[in-house]
Every structure is written in C-alpha cells, then in structure tokens.
C-alpha cells in the first residue's frame, strides 16, 4: 500500500511540474512551444488558461491528499512492536 501511494505521489509530482511549465505567465512561457498556441485557437485563449489552471489546482490537491494518506499509511505500518536493541 505504501509503495503504491509513493509511486502515485511521484507521478502526480511529475505531472504537476509539467503543467506548471506549460502555463503561460503574463505573455511568456513554454505554452506556445508545446502546442499551446493551437489549444488557444481551438478553445480560445481564456478557456485553455482556465483548463490549465484547473488541472494545476486538481494536481496540487491530489498531491496534498496523497502526502497525507502516505503519512497515515506509514505511521500505521510502523506501529508494530518495537524491537529491543539490547538482545
């Protein structure tokens, strides 16, 4: 369970980094480099910005939730009996 949550957290982190890099900050950015210009033509400039912003917020919330769940899963796994170091 912890391994699955860790892998999901890593995937969400990578996607969040990609989405943040794609965003168009006040007239610049890599948005147009990776095909953002075509998305602006299809959806309109404001709609593509709204979609990217919603995806960013969704991934940020997913990352926060996964971090909390992973912390809870690790604490429940580690709550077993403590071995004495003085055999």
Residue, then its C-alpha position, 0 to 999 in steps of 0.5 A: x500500500x505504501x509503495x503504491x501511494x509513493x509511486x502515485x505521489x511521484x507521478x502526480x509530482x511529475x505531472x504537476x511540474x509539467x503543467x506548471x511549465x506549460x502555463x503561460x505567465x503574463x505573455x511568456x512561457x513554454x505554452x506556445x512551444x508545446x502546442x499551446x498556441x493551437x489549444x488557444x485557437x481551438x478553445x480560445x485563449x481564456x478557456x485553455x488558461x482556465x483548463x490549465x489552471x484547473x488541472x494545476x489546482x486538481x494536481x496540487x490537491x491530489x498531491x496534498x491528499x496523497x502526502x497525507x494518506x502516505x503519512x497515515x499509511x506509514x505511521x500505521x505500518x510502523x506501529x508494530x512492536x518495537x524491537x529491543x536493541x539490547x538482545 
